Amino acid sequence: MNNLQRPDVIVVGAGSAGCVLADRLSQSGRSVLVI
């Protein structure tokens, strides 16, 4: 079974700023991928 979805936003870097950005984007309803 293959269920691939494309994220709306890709955040490169999971430091403190990247995590805050990903959290705020996901709260606004966007699909976020953190690398």
Secondary structure, 3 states (H helix, E strand, C coil): CCCCCCCCEEECCCCHHHHHHHHHHHHCCCCEEEC
